[in-house]
Amino acid sequence: MTVSVEKWAESVCAGDVRAVSRAITAIENHQPEAEALLRLLFPRTGQAYLTGITGAPGTGKSTIVDRLASYHRRKQEQVGVIAVDPTSPYSGGAILGDRIRMQGHAGDAGTFIRSMATRGFLGGLARATAEVALLLDAAGKKHVLIETVGVGQDEIDVVRLADCVLVVLVPGLGDDIQNMKAGLMEIGDIFVLNKADREGADRLEQQLLAMLSLVMPRDGWHPPVVRTVAPENKGIEELSETVAKFRKHFESSGQRQRKHIEHWKNRLIGLLESRLLERALGGTGGESRLAEMAAEVADRKKDPFTAVNEILKSSGLDD
Amino acid sequence: MTVSVEKWAESVCAGDVRAVSRAITAIENHQPEAEALLRLLFPRTGQAYLTGITGAPGTGKSTIVDRLASYHRRKQEQVGVIAVDPTSPYSGGAILGDRIRMQGHAGDAGTFIRSMATRGFLGGLARATAEVALLLDAAGKKHVLIETVGVGQDEIDVVRLADCVLVVLVPGLGDDIQNMKAGLMEIGDIFVLNKADREGADRLEQQLLAMLSLVMPRDGWHPPVVRTVAPENKGIEELSETVAKFRKHFESSGQRQRKHIEHWKNRLIGLLESRLLERALGGTGGESRLAEMAAEVADRKKDPFTAVNEILKSSGLDD
């Protein structure tokens, strides 16, 4: 078994698509080999740059991802794409036309595309995505693009993994309001005004700039707005260059190591939490049991300490 | 001991200031009696309305809290104030003048004021504040005002406990930019433009409104901006009425029960997490040990799974 995991790791590092695919499946299904594999691969990671792309459905995130991937491929850089967006064209239940369009990359061994399902309620998605990102890193993808529709906390946690976060907005999507979901505004390192040839683009840009003037710069970085028309490839080069500028800003400001330690502190706490919570609540019916208990507590039929003790006891975690 | 905790609980319910103070100390020091006491008190809770007040230092949060407290006292409603803001005048290291001003309430048994220290790194502050809020609820305070300077995640977690969150901003505090720290924008149910008689107030209000037009309304509520000049009591009545309107909005929209269950689900998960993380990391040197491990992982000297297993093992939590 150990030998097989080692061979598997070798194949992943060689960029073997089937080995990578099998590993993702193992991560998603929480198979014990996944951890063994990632342990072996971990020393080979740390080379990839993770870009998160988020925004409401219909903002054209997937097309932007597609064009960014092409941009890097033209520079002979390998690309990995992780789509955790259920509305994404490369995920299972999408419109065939879009799917085929993105699959222009399908025959290209330098681009790996994989969609991930939204699942679990204990941060499982963020953890799985983080592990797939490590895997693609080990497989030599210098750029990992993580696409997510910025809705729930879980997805915000996903995008927080990234080194750089792009928030995509479009004018005239019914009304400007729906473009900004809770939390999105604060996590954007770069704002992408896509479909910038549409009516209302200038007004949206003004609104965005007014909003950004209120946001605290992080470590000296003022989030810029980049206008794109992704299907026509307009603004994609500027966007890539802005990402590179952001990357350079943090690498040259000497805060890279501090940021990485902070990042791994949070990742370790997250890993600990998810391990422990899974043991406490992850069994069959864990979520509905928690909801029942919460309802009892809300009704004052049970106090929260008793509820927590019961959960710990039934999972063998009480001291 | 059990008898004594029961008597203690009785005194708390009777609103006895010394009994409440002792209980807060017990909660802060994590004494086992605190949990026993809160268990007894829990069935008596659920009556208080929690308002969180947050904003940068110098925005006048404390004066607003002071004036809101007076407003409720004039209506014969009991008030509890929890200050988790280190810059707050009623906390330990504050300017004497401000402290005396707020202590206008000191002789009034209908107002209970307590400051809490920022401490711990595992969400301990949020948990302690939540427990003090339950205590004040049991002690008959119909309005609990939680003041916090909106800086770290920990403090944002504190303010999330509240039923209604006020974000306080002022014009001309150096520059508008510093008023908005990460996360604040998204958690405000009502924005308070304090010191509204100052230059730049109109401009700030315009910026705020532009920004708010981009924010997704939550359950049909559009966060309004209320202008105040707290020392002159201007706008305080309108602010209180806006809080009441917000409260009514959620009570009448039939989403109250759903919100409460969601709230307690998160509280139970938080309680579980903090219990388990404390066991895993809470010992002496836990934080520095975590930072060391994170540095090793960032340098690829150790993989994250091994790091987490080592932590679990040394705390006796491994399976």
Contacts between the chains, C-beta under 8 A, distances in Angstrom:
chain1	res1	chain2	res2	distance
A	35	B	305	5.4
A	38	B	303	7.2
A	38	B	305	6.7
A	39	B	303	4.9
A	39	B	305	5.5
A	39	B	306	6.8
A	42	B	300	6.6
A	42	B	303	3.8
A	42	B	304	7.2
A	43	B	300	5.2
A	43	B	303	7.5
A	45	B	300	7.1
A	46	B	300	5.7
A	122	B	269	7.9
A	176	B	213	6.7
A	176	B	214	6.1
A	177	B	213	6.6
A	177	B	214	6.6
A	177	B	215	7.3
A	177	B	216	6.4
A	177	B	217	7.2
A	178	B	216	6.5
A	179	B	214	6.9
A	180	B	214	4.4
A	180	B	215	5.6
A	180	B	216	5.9
A	181	B	216	5.3
A	182	B	186	4.8
A	182	B	215	7.9
A	182	B	216	6.4
A	182	B	218	7.5
A	183	B	183	7.7
A	183	B	186	5.5
A	185	B	185	5.9
A	185	B	186	6.6
A	185	B	214	7.4
A	185	B	215	7.6
A	186	B	182	4.8
A	186	B	183	5.5
A	186	B	185	6.6
A	186	B	186	6.4
A	206	B	210	7.9
A	207	B	210	5.5
A	207	B	211	7.9
A	207	B	213	6.7
A	207	B	214	5.8
A	208	B	214	7.6
A	210	B	206	7.9
A	210	B	207	5.5
A	210	B	210	4.2
A	210	B	211	6.6
A	211	B	207	7.9
A	211	B	210	6.6
A	211	B	211	4.4
A	211	B	214	5.9
A	213	B	176	6.8
A	213	B	177	6.6
A	213	B	207	6.7
A	214	B	176	6.1
A	214	B	177	6.6
A	214	B	179	7.0
A	214	B	180	4.5
A	214	B	185	7.4
A	214	B	207	5.8
A	214	B	208	7.6
A	214	B	211	5.9
A	215	B	177	7.4
A	215	B	180	5.6
A	215	B	182	7.9
A	215	B	185	7.6
A	216	B	177	6.3
A	216	B	178	6.7
A	216	B	180	6.0
A	216	B	181	5.4
A	216	B	182	6.5
A	217	B	177	7.3
A	218	B	182	7.6
A	257	B	298	7.1
A	260	B	298	4.1
A	261	B	291	6.7
A	261	B	294	4.9
A	261	B	295	5.1
A	261	B	298	5.1
A	262	B	294	7.7
A	263	B	294	8.0
A	263	B	298	7.3
A	264	B	293	8.0
A	264	B	294	4.0
A	264	B	295	7.7
A	264	B	297	4.5
A	264	B	298	4.9
A	264	B	304	7.1
A	265	B	290	5.9
A	265	B	291	6.2
A	265	B	294	4.1
A	267	B	294	7.9
A	267	B	297	7.7
A	267	B	304	6.2
A	268	B	290	6.3
A	268	B	293	6.2
A	268	B	294	5.9
A	268	B	297	6.9
A	268	B	304	6.1
A	268	B	307	5.8
A	268	B	308	6.2
A	268	B	311	7.6
A	269	B	277	7.0
A	269	B	281	7.8
A	269	B	290	7.2
A	271	B	304	5.9
A	271	B	305	7.6
A	271	B	308	4.8
A	272	B	276	7.9
A	272	B	277	6.4
A	272	B	280	5.6
A	272	B	281	7.3
A	272	B	308	5.5
A	272	B	311	6.3
A	272	B	312	7.3
A	273	B	273	5.4
A	273	B	276	7.5
A	273	B	277	6.4
A	275	B	308	6.4
A	275	B	312	7.0
A	276	B	272	8.0
A	276	B	273	7.5
A	276	B	276	4.1
A	276	B	277	7.3
A	276	B	280	6.9
A	276	B	317	6.8
A	277	B	269	7.0
A	277	B	272	6.4
A	277	B	273	6.5
A	277	B	276	7.3
A	279	B	319	7.0
A	280	B	272	5.6
A	280	B	276	6.9
A	281	B	269	7.8
A	281	B	272	7.3
A	290	B	265	5.9
A	290	B	268	6.4
A	290	B	269	7.3
A	291	B	261	6.7
A	291	B	265	6.2
A	293	B	264	8.0
A	293	B	268	6.2
A	294	B	261	4.9
A	294	B	262	7.6
A	294	B	263	8.0
A	294	B	264	4.0
A	294	B	265	4.1
A	294	B	267	7.9
A	294	B	268	5.8
A	295	B	261	5.1
A	295	B	264	7.7
A	297	B	264	4.5
A	297	B	267	7.7
A	297	B	268	6.9
A	298	B	257	7.1
A	298	B	260	4.1
A	298	B	261	5.1
A	298	B	263	7.3
A	298	B	264	4.9
A	300	B	42	6.6
A	300	B	43	5.2
A	300	B	45	7.1
A	300	B	46	5.6
A	303	B	38	7.1
A	303	B	39	4.9
A	303	B	42	3.8
A	303	B	43	7.5
A	304	B	42	7.2
A	304	B	264	7.0
A	304	B	267	6.2
A	304	B	268	6.1
A	304	B	271	5.9
A	305	B	35	5.4
A	305	B	38	6.7
A	305	B	39	5.5
A	305	B	42	8.0
A	305	B	271	7.7
A	306	B	39	6.8
A	307	B	268	5.8
A	308	B	268	6.2
A	308	B	271	4.8
A	308	B	272	5.5
A	308	B	275	6.5
A	311	B	268	7.6
A	311	B	272	6.3
A	312	B	272	7.4
A	312	B	275	7.0
A	317	B	276	6.8
A	317	B	317	7.4
A	319	B	279	7.0
